[in-house]
């Protein structure tokens, strides 16, 4: 019996064990050898013309690679694409539901967009159809998986997430410099339609972003939106302070007119080191006339009370500054 060539083995290693008939030929595997490998069970058919080497376990990545090879005009999107891209605030994994008493194990459902009219009924795949797919809407990873570009993925996720979670994802995309705000705006102009799923959430989120730079964590998004809702004119990640000790500090959010800022300290080390580095920086800020409030992960467990405290601190600061001016 024939065997796979070195080039074919390398391709399989780099593509989660997935290979097409065309790629087998390019790797020097003849049709006769290919048929032998299929008959022996070494190559297992996944889709028409797409095979998996039997030694490769079935994983989400191998399934996405096989689907990308089978439907090369489409791309992984939605919560599947969000998780593969490392986005936060994704919904729980959705699994298939095999018939009762079946020994078939449930598998994670893959969200996959294809051109309108290209819908197929595939096990474990939720096909989404789109009449607008441009070359910039997808990216091809080195392992062969075709995935929505960050801006297209953001638009698609707008229909899958709550408004709060979607706002957080947009801030993460901008903070990680995966694209610019203007790119998201152009995506809205191109794709948003009144009847199109997620359009309203996408446009509303972009229009109502907190002014300034992107917020770096979900707690920052929650605090910033809550303060804006209470009428506090904050800007995010925009104010840099030149401290007396020669260091520079950027505030998570601030109202520069009254020299008032907020730091959202959600990492455990912030809580543990209160009284040392953070307090030293606060004193440096105080020396140049800035009042900096902190919201720790522990305090945010009682979110409403923490926001009340911050709002009260802001109004006290405004009163103090007014009294100084008089």
TORKOL-4160 file (C-alpha; in steps of 0.2 Angstrom, whole numbers, padded with zeros to 4 digits, m for minus):
326
<pt num="1" X="0000" Y="0000" Z="0000"/>
<pt num="2" X="0006" Y="0018" Z="m0004"/>
<pt num="3" X="0009" Y="0031" Z="0009"/>
<pt num="4" X="0008" Y="0049" Z="0011"/>
<pt num="5" X="0022" Y="0060" Z="0005"/>
<pt num="6" X="0033" Y="0071" Z="0017"/>
<pt num="7" X="0024" Y="0086" Z="0009"/>
<pt num="8" X="0007" Y="0079" Z="0013"/>
<pt num="9" X="0012" Y="0075" Z="0031"/>
<pt num="10" X="0018" Y="0093" Z="0033"/>
<pt num="11" X="0002" Y="0100" Z="0027"/>
<pt num="12" X="m0008" Y="0089" Z="0038"/>
<pt num="13" X="0002" Y="0094" Z="0053"/>
<pt num="14" X="m0001" Y="0113" Z="0049"/>
<pt num="15" X="m0019" Y="0111" Z="0045"/>
<pt num="16" X="m0027" Y="0101" Z="0060"/>
<pt num="17" X="m0026" Y="0085" Z="0050"/>
<pt num="18" X="m0037" Y="0091" Z="0036"/>
<pt num="19" X="m0032" Y="0090" Z="0017"/>
<pt num="20" X="m0042" Y="0091" Z="0001"/>
<pt num="21" X="m0041" Y="0080" Z="m0015"/>
<pt num="22" X="m0033" Y="0095" Z="m0024"/>
<pt num="23" X="m0020" Y="0097" Z="m0010"/>
<pt num="24" X="m0016" Y="0079" Z="m0010"/>
<pt num="25" X="m0011" Y="0080" Z="m0028"/>
<pt num="26" X="m0001" Y="0095" Z="m0026"/>
<pt num="27" X="0009" Y="0086" Z="m0012"/>
<pt num="28" X="0013" Y="0072" Z="m0024"/>
<pt num="29" X="0000" Y="0059" Z="m0019"/>
<pt num="30" X="m0007" Y="0050" Z="m0034"/>
<pt num="31" X="m0025" Y="0046" Z="m0036"/>
<pt num="32" X="m0021" Y="0027" Z="m0034"/>
<pt num="33" X="m0012" Y="0030" Z="m0018"/>
<pt num="34" X="m0026" Y="0041" Z="m0012"/>
<pt num="35" X="m0039" Y="0028" Z="m0015"/>
<pt num="36" X="m0028" Y="0015" Z="m0006"/>
<pt num="37" X="m0027" Y="0027" Z="0009"/>
<pt num="38" X="m0045" Y="0030" Z="0010"/>
<pt num="39" X="m0049" Y="0011" Z="0008"/>
<pt num="40" X="m0037" Y="0007" Z="0023"/>
<pt num="41" X="m0046" Y="0020" Z="0034"/>
<pt num="42" X="m0030" Y="0031" Z="0035"/>
<pt num="43" X="m0039" Y="0045" Z="0027"/>
<pt num="44" X="m0057" Y="0048" Z="0033"/>
<pt num="45" X="m0070" Y="0058" Z="0022"/>
<pt num="46" X="m0077" Y="0074" Z="0031"/>
<pt num="47" X="m0085" Y="0082" Z="0017"/>
<pt num="48" X="m0085" Y="0079" Z="m0002"/>
<pt num="49" X="m0067" Y="0081" Z="m0007"/>
<pt num="50" X="m0061" Y="0085" Z="0010"/>
<pt num="51" X="m0052" Y="0072" Z="0021"/>
<pt num="52" X="m0045" Y="0070" Z="0039"/>
<pt num="53" X="m0031" Y="0059" Z="0043"/>
<pt num="54" X="m0037" Y="0046" Z="0056"/>
<pt num="55" X="m0023" Y="0049" Z="0068"/>
<pt num="56" X="m0030" Y="0067" Z="0071"/>
<pt num="57" X="m0043" Y="0069" Z="0084"/>
<pt num="58" X="m0059" Y="0078" Z="0079"/>
<pt num="59" X="m0058" Y="0096" Z="0087"/>
<pt num="60" X="m0067" Y="0112" Z="0084"/>
<pt num="61" X="m0052" Y="0118" Z="0075"/>
<pt num="62" X="m0051" Y="0103" Z="0063"/>
<pt num="63" X="m0070" Y="0105" Z="0060"/>
<pt num="64" X="m0067" Y="0123" Z="0056"/>
<pt num="65" X="m0053" Y="0119" Z="0044"/>
<pt num="66" X="m0063" Y="0105" Z="0035"/>
<pt num="67" X="m0078" Y="0117" Z="0033"/>
<pt num="68" X="m0066" Y="0131" Z="0027"/>
<pt num="69" X="m0059" Y="0119" Z="0014"/>
<pt num="70" X="m0077" Y="0113" Z="0009"/>
<pt num="71" X="m0085" Y="0130" Z="0008"/>
<pt num="72" X="m0070" Y="0142" Z="0003"/>
<pt num="73" X="m0082" Y="0156" Z="m0001"/>
<pt num="74" X="m0088" Y="0157" Z="0018"/>
<pt num="75" X="m0080" Y="0160" Z="0035"/>
<pt num="76" X="m0082" Y="0156" Z="0053"/>
<pt num="77" X="m0091" Y="0170" Z="0062"/>
<pt num="78" X="m0102" Y="0174" Z="0077"/>
<pt num="79" X="m0098" Y="0167" Z="0094"/>
<pt num="80" X="m0087" Y="0153" Z="0086"/>
<pt num="81" X="m0076" Y="0166" Z="0078"/>
<pt num="82" X="m0077" Y="0177" Z="0094"/>
<pt num="83" X="m0070" Y="0163" Z="0105"/>
<pt num="84" X="m0057" Y="0158" Z="0092"/>
<pt num="85" X="m0051" Y="0177" Z="0091"/>
<pt num="86" X="m0050" Y="0178" Z="0110"/>
<pt num="87" X="m0064" Y="0190" Z="0113"/>
<pt num="88" X="m0072" Y="0192" Z="0130"/>
<pt num="89" X="m0090" Y="0191" Z="0135"/>
<pt num="90" X="m0095" Y="0177" Z="0123"/>
<pt num="91" X="m0111" Y="0167" Z="0126"/>
<pt num="92" X="m0110" Y="0149" Z="0132"/>
<pt num="93" X="m0105" Y="0136" Z="0119"/>
<pt num="94" X="m0120" Y="0130" Z="0110"/>
<pt num="95" X="m0120" Y="0111" Z="0108"/>
<pt num="96" X="m0130" Y="0099" Z="0096"/>
<pt num="97" X="m0144" Y="0089" Z="0104"/>
<pt num="98" X="m0142" Y="0070" Z="0098"/>
<pt num="99" X="m0158" Y="0060" Z="0098"/>
<pt num="100" X="m0163" Y="0052" Z="0115"/>
<pt num="101" X="m0154" Y="0036" Z="0119"/>
<pt num="102" X="m0141" Y="0040" Z="0105"/>
<pt num="103" X="m0123" Y="0036" Z="0109"/>
<pt num="104" X="m0118" Y="0051" Z="0098"/>
<pt num="105" X="m0109" Y="0064" Z="0108"/>
<pt num="106" X="m0115" Y="0082" Z="0107"/>
<pt num="107" X="m0103" Y="0093" Z="0097"/>
<pt num="108" X="m0101" Y="0112" Z="0098"/>
<pt num="109" X="m0111" Y="0121" Z="0084"/>
<pt num="110" X="m0100" Y="0131" Z="0072"/>
<pt num="111" X="m0107" Y="0148" Z="0065"/>
<pt num="112" X="m0102" Y="0149" Z="0047"/>
<pt num="113" X="m0107" Y="0163" Z="0035"/>
<pt num="114" X="m0109" Y="0159" Z="0016"/>
<pt num="115" X="m0115" Y="0169" Z="0001"/>
<pt num="116" X="m0134" Y="0170" Z="m0001"/>
<pt num="117" X="m0140" Y="0154" Z="m0009"/>
<pt num="118" X="m0126" Y="0143" Z="m0003"/>
<pt num="119" X="m0135" Y="0136" Z="0012"/>
<pt num="120" X="m0131" Y="0117" Z="0016"/>
<pt num="121" X="m0138" Y="0107" Z="0030"/>
<pt num="122" X="m0122" Y="0101" Z="0039"/>
<pt num="123" X="m0122" Y="0092" Z="0056"/>
<pt num="124" X="m0116" Y="0104" Z="0069"/>
<pt num="125" X="m0115" Y="0119" Z="0058"/>
<pt num="126" X="m0127" Y="0134" Z="0059"/>
<pt num="127" X="m0126" Y="0142" Z="0041"/>
<pt num="128" X="m0128" Y="0160" Z="0040"/>
<pt num="129" X="m0132" Y="0168" Z="0023"/>
<pt num="130" X="m0126" Y="0185" Z="0017"/>
<pt num="131" X="m0128" Y="0194" Z="0001"/>
<pt num="132" X="m0114" Y="0206" Z="0005"/>
<pt num="133" X="m0097" Y="0198" Z="0007"/>
<pt num="134" X="m0081" Y="0207" Z="0002"/>
<pt num="135" X="m0063" Y="0201" Z="0002"/>
<pt num="136" X="m0060" Y="0212" Z="0017"/>
<pt num="137" X="m0073" Y="0203" Z="0027"/>
<pt num="138" X="m0063" Y="0187" Z="0030"/>
<pt num="139" X="m0045" Y="0182" Z="0034"/>
<pt num="140" X="m0037" Y="0165" Z="0031"/>
<pt num="141" X="m0026" Y="0159" Z="0045"/>
<pt num="142" X="m0010" Y="0150" Z="0043"/>
<pt num="143" X="m0019" Y="0134" Z="0048"/>
<pt num="144" X="m0032" Y="0136" Z="0034"/>
<pt num="145" X="m0046" Y="0142" Z="0044"/>
<pt num="146" X="m0056" Y="0155" Z="0036"/>
<pt num="147" X="m0063" Y="0168" Z="0049"/>
<pt num="148" X="m0072" Y="0184" Z="0049"/>
<pt num="149" X="m0061" Y="0199" Z="0050"/>
<pt num="150" X="m0062" Y="0209" Z="0066"/>
<pt num="151" X="m0074" Y="0222" Z="0059"/>
<pt num="152" X="m0085" Y="0210" Z="0050"/>
<pt num="153" X="m0085" Y="0198" Z="0066"/>
<pt num="154" X="m0090" Y="0213" Z="0076"/>
<pt num="155" X="m0105" Y="0217" Z="0065"/>
<pt num="156" X="m0110" Y="0198" Z="0066"/>
<pt num="157" X="m0108" Y="0197" Z="0085"/>
<pt num="158" X="m0120" Y="0212" Z="0087"/>
<pt num="159" X="m0134" Y="0200" Z="0084"/>
<pt num="160" X="m0128" Y="0187" Z="0096"/>
<pt num="161" X="m0123" Y="0197" Z="0112"/>
<pt num="162" X="m0132" Y="0208" Z="0124"/>
<pt num="163" X="m0129" Y="0227" Z="0122"/>
<pt num="164" X="m0117" Y="0227" Z="0137"/>
<pt num="165" X="m0107" Y="0213" Z="0131"/>
<pt num="166" X="m0106" Y="0219" Z="0113"/>
<pt num="167" X="m0100" Y="0236" Z="0119"/>
<pt num="168" X="m0086" Y="0227" Z="0129"/>
<pt num="169" X="m0081" Y="0217" Z="0113"/>
<pt num="170" X="m0080" Y="0233" Z="0103"/>
<pt num="171" X="m0069" Y="0241" Z="0116"/>
<pt num="172" X="m0058" Y="0226" Z="0116"/>
<pt num="173" X="m0056" Y="0226" Z="0097"/>
<pt num="174" X="m0051" Y="0245" Z="0098"/>
<pt num="175" X="m0040" Y="0242" Z="0113"/>
<pt num="176" X="m0031" Y="0228" Z="0105"/>
<pt num="177" X="m0029" Y="0238" Z="0089"/>
<pt num="178" X="m0037" Y="0225" Z="0078"/>
<pt num="179" X="m0045" Y="0239" Z="0068"/>
<pt num="180" X="m0049" Y="0258" Z="0069"/>
<pt num="181" X="m0065" Y="0266" Z="0074"/>
<pt num="182" X="m0067" Y="0273" Z="0057"/>
<pt num="183" X="m0066" Y="0255" Z="0050"/>
<pt num="184" X="m0081" Y="0250" Z="0061"/>
<pt num="185" X="m0090" Y="0265" Z="0055"/>
<pt num="186" X="m0087" Y="0261" Z="0037"/>
<pt num="187" X="m0093" Y="0243" Z="0041"/>
<pt num="188" X="m0109" Y="0250" Z="0048"/>
<pt num="189" X="m0112" Y="0261" Z="0033"/>
<pt num="190" X="m0109" Y="0245" Z="0022"/>
<pt num="191" X="m0119" Y="0232" Z="0031"/>
<pt num="192" X="m0132" Y="0240" Z="0043"/>
<pt num="193" X="m0150" Y="0239" Z="0037"/>
<pt num="194" X="m0166" Y="0241" Z="0047"/>
<pt num="195" X="m0171" Y="0223" Z="0045"/>
<pt num="196" X="m0153" Y="0216" Z="0046"/>
<pt num="197" X="m0150" Y="0206" Z="0062"/>
<pt num="198" X="m0139" Y="0216" Z="0074"/>
<pt num="199" X="m0139" Y="0232" Z="0064"/>
<pt num="200" X="m0147" Y="0243" Z="0077"/>
<pt num="201" X="m0136" Y="0237" Z="0091"/>
<pt num="202" X="m0120" Y="0239" Z="0081"/>
<pt num="203" X="m0124" Y="0257" Z="0076"/>
<pt num="204" X="m0131" Y="0262" Z="0093"/>
<pt num="205" X="m0115" Y="0256" Z="0101"/>
<pt num="206" X="m0103" Y="0266" Z="0089"/>
<pt num="207" X="m0114" Y="0281" Z="0091"/>
<pt num="208" X="m0114" Y="0281" Z="0110"/>
<pt num="209" X="m0096" Y="0276" Z="0114"/>
<pt num="210" X="m0088" Y="0285" Z="0129"/>
<pt num="211" X="m0077" Y="0299" Z="0122"/>
<pt num="212" X="m0058" Y="0296" Z="0121"/>
<pt num="213" X="m0048" Y="0280" Z="0119"/>
<pt num="214" X="m0054" Y="0262" Z="0120"/>
<pt num="215" X="m0058" Y="0255" Z="0137"/>
<pt num="216" X="m0047" Y="0240" Z="0141"/>
<pt num="217" X="m0058" Y="0229" Z="0152"/>
<pt num="218" X="m0076" Y="0225" Z="0154"/>
<pt num="219" X="m0077" Y="0232" Z="0171"/>
<pt num="220" X="m0071" Y="0249" Z="0164"/>
<pt num="221" X="m0084" Y="0248" Z="0151"/>
<pt num="222" X="m0098" Y="0245" Z="0165"/>
<pt num="223" X="m0091" Y="0259" Z="0176"/>
<pt num="224" X="m0089" Y="0272" Z="0162"/>
<pt num="225" X="m0106" Y="0269" Z="0155"/>
<pt num="226" X="m0114" Y="0270" Z="0172"/>
<pt num="227" X="m0105" Y="0287" Z="0175"/>
<pt num="228" X="m0110" Y="0294" Z="0159"/>
<pt num="229" X="m0128" Y="0288" Z="0162"/>
<pt num="230" X="m0127" Y="0298" Z="0178"/>
<pt num="231" X="m0122" Y="0314" Z="0169"/>
<pt num="232" X="m0103" Y="0314" Z="0172"/>
<pt num="233" X="m0094" Y="0320" Z="0157"/>
<pt num="234" X="m0079" Y="0308" Z="0157"/>
<pt num="235" X="m0067" Y="0305" Z="0144"/>
<pt num="236" X="m0058" Y="0287" Z="0143"/>
<pt num="237" X="m0040" Y="0283" Z="0142"/>
<pt num="238" X="m0036" Y="0301" Z="0137"/>
<pt num="239" X="m0028" Y="0310" Z="0151"/>
<pt num="240" X="m0010" Y="0308" Z="0154"/>
<pt num="241" X="m0002" Y="0316" Z="0170"/>
<pt num="242" X="0016" Y="0321" Z="0172"/>
<pt num="243" X="0020" Y="0317" Z="0190"/>
<pt num="244" X="0032" Y="0326" Z="0201"/>
<pt num="245" X="0043" Y="0310" Z="0203"/>
<pt num="246" X="0046" Y="0310" Z="0184"/>
<pt num="247" X="0034" Y="0296" Z="0180"/>
<pt num="248" X="0018" Y="0298" Z="0169"/>
<pt num="249" X="0001" Y="0291" Z="0173"/>
<pt num="250" X="m0014" Y="0288" Z="0161"/>
<pt num="251" X="m0031" Y="0288" Z="0170"/>
<pt num="252" X="m0044" Y="0275" Z="0165"/>
<pt num="253" X="m0057" Y="0289" Z="0164"/>
<pt num="254" X="m0057" Y="0307" Z="0170"/>
<pt num="255" X="m0065" Y="0324" Z="0169"/>
<pt num="256" X="m0050" Y="0336" Z="0166"/>
<pt num="257" X="m0060" Y="0352" Z="0169"/>
<pt num="258" X="m0061" Y="0348" Z="0188"/>
<pt num="259" X="m0045" Y="0337" Z="0188"/>
<pt num="260" X="m0055" Y="0322" Z="0194"/>
<pt num="261" X="m0051" Y="0304" Z="0188"/>
<pt num="262" X="m0056" Y="0286" Z="0191"/>
<pt num="263" X="m0045" Y="0270" Z="0191"/>
<pt num="264" X="m0054" Y="0254" Z="0189"/>
<pt num="265" X="m0043" Y="0241" Z="0198"/>
<pt num="266" X="m0050" Y="0224" Z="0194"/>
<pt num="267" X="m0034" Y="0213" Z="0195"/>
<pt num="268" X="m0030" Y="0205" Z="0212"/>
<pt num="269" X="m0013" Y="0213" Z="0214"/>
<pt num="270" X="m0021" Y="0230" Z="0214"/>
<pt num="271" X="m0032" Y="0225" Z="0229"/>
<pt num="272" X="m0017" Y="0217" Z="0238"/>
<pt num="273" X="m0005" Y="0232" Z="0236"/>
<pt num="274" X="m0017" Y="0246" Z="0241"/>
<pt num="275" X="m0007" Y="0257" Z="0252"/>
<pt num="276" X="0009" Y="0255" Z="0243"/>
<pt num="277" X="0012" Y="0258" Z="0224"/>
<pt num="278" X="m0006" Y="0264" Z="0221"/>
<pt num="279" X="m0006" Y="0276" Z="0236"/>
<pt num="280" X="0011" Y="0283" Z="0231"/>
<pt num="281" X="0004" Y="0287" Z="0214"/>
<pt num="282" X="m0012" Y="0295" Z="0221"/>
<pt num="283" X="m0001" Y="0306" Z="0232"/>
<pt num="284" X="0009" Y="0311" Z="0217"/>
<pt num="285" X="m0007" Y="0315" Z="0208"/>
<pt num="286" X="m0013" Y="0325" Z="0223"/>
<pt num="287" X="0002" Y="0336" Z="0223"/>
<pt num="288" X="m0002" Y="0342" Z="0205"/>
<pt num="289" X="m0020" Y="0345" Z="0210"/>
<pt num="290" X="m0029" Y="0329" Z="0204"/>
<pt num="291" X="m0041" Y="0319" Z="0214"/>
<pt num="292" X="m0041" Y="0301" Z="0209"/>
<pt num="293" X="m0054" Y="0288" Z="0214"/>
<pt num="294" X="m0052" Y="0270" Z="0214"/>
<pt num="295" X="m0065" Y="0256" Z="0210"/>
<pt num="296" X="m0058" Y="0239" Z="0215"/>
<pt num="297" X="m0065" Y="0222" Z="0210"/>
<pt num="298" X="m0071" Y="0219" Z="0228"/>
<pt num="299" X="m0080" Y="0236" Z="0228"/>
<pt num="300" X="m0088" Y="0232" Z="0211"/>
<pt num="301" X="m0097" Y="0217" Z="0218"/>
<pt num="302" X="m0109" Y="0230" Z="0225"/>
<pt num="303" X="m0109" Y="0239" Z="0209"/>
<pt num="304" X="m0123" Y="0252" Z="0212"/>
<pt num="305" X="m0116" Y="0257" Z="0229"/>
<pt num="306" X="m0099" Y="0260" Z="0221"/>
<pt num="307" X="m0106" Y="0270" Z="0207"/>
<pt num="308" X="m0116" Y="0280" Z="0220"/>
<pt num="309" X="m0099" Y="0284" Z="0229"/>
<pt num="310" X="m0090" Y="0289" Z="0213"/>
<pt num="311" X="m0104" Y="0301" Z="0208"/>
<pt num="312" X="m0104" Y="0308" Z="0226"/>
<pt num="313" X="m0085" Y="0310" Z="0225"/>
<pt num="314" X="m0087" Y="0319" Z="0208"/>
<pt num="315" X="m0100" Y="0331" Z="0214"/>
<pt num="316" X="m0090" Y="0335" Z="0230"/>
<pt num="317" X="m0075" Y="0339" Z="0219"/>
<pt num="318" X="m0085" Y="0350" Z="0208"/>
<pt num="319" X="m0091" Y="0360" Z="0223"/>
<pt num="320" X="m0073" Y="0361" Z="0230"/>
<pt num="321" X="m0067" Y="0368" Z="0213"/>
<pt num="322" X="m0081" Y="0381" Z="0212"/>
<pt num="323" X="m0077" Y="0386" Z="0230"/>
<pt num="324" X="m0059" Y="0388" Z="0225"/>
<pt num="325" X="m0063" Y="0399" Z="0210"/>
<pt num="326" X="m0074" Y="0410" Z="0221"/>
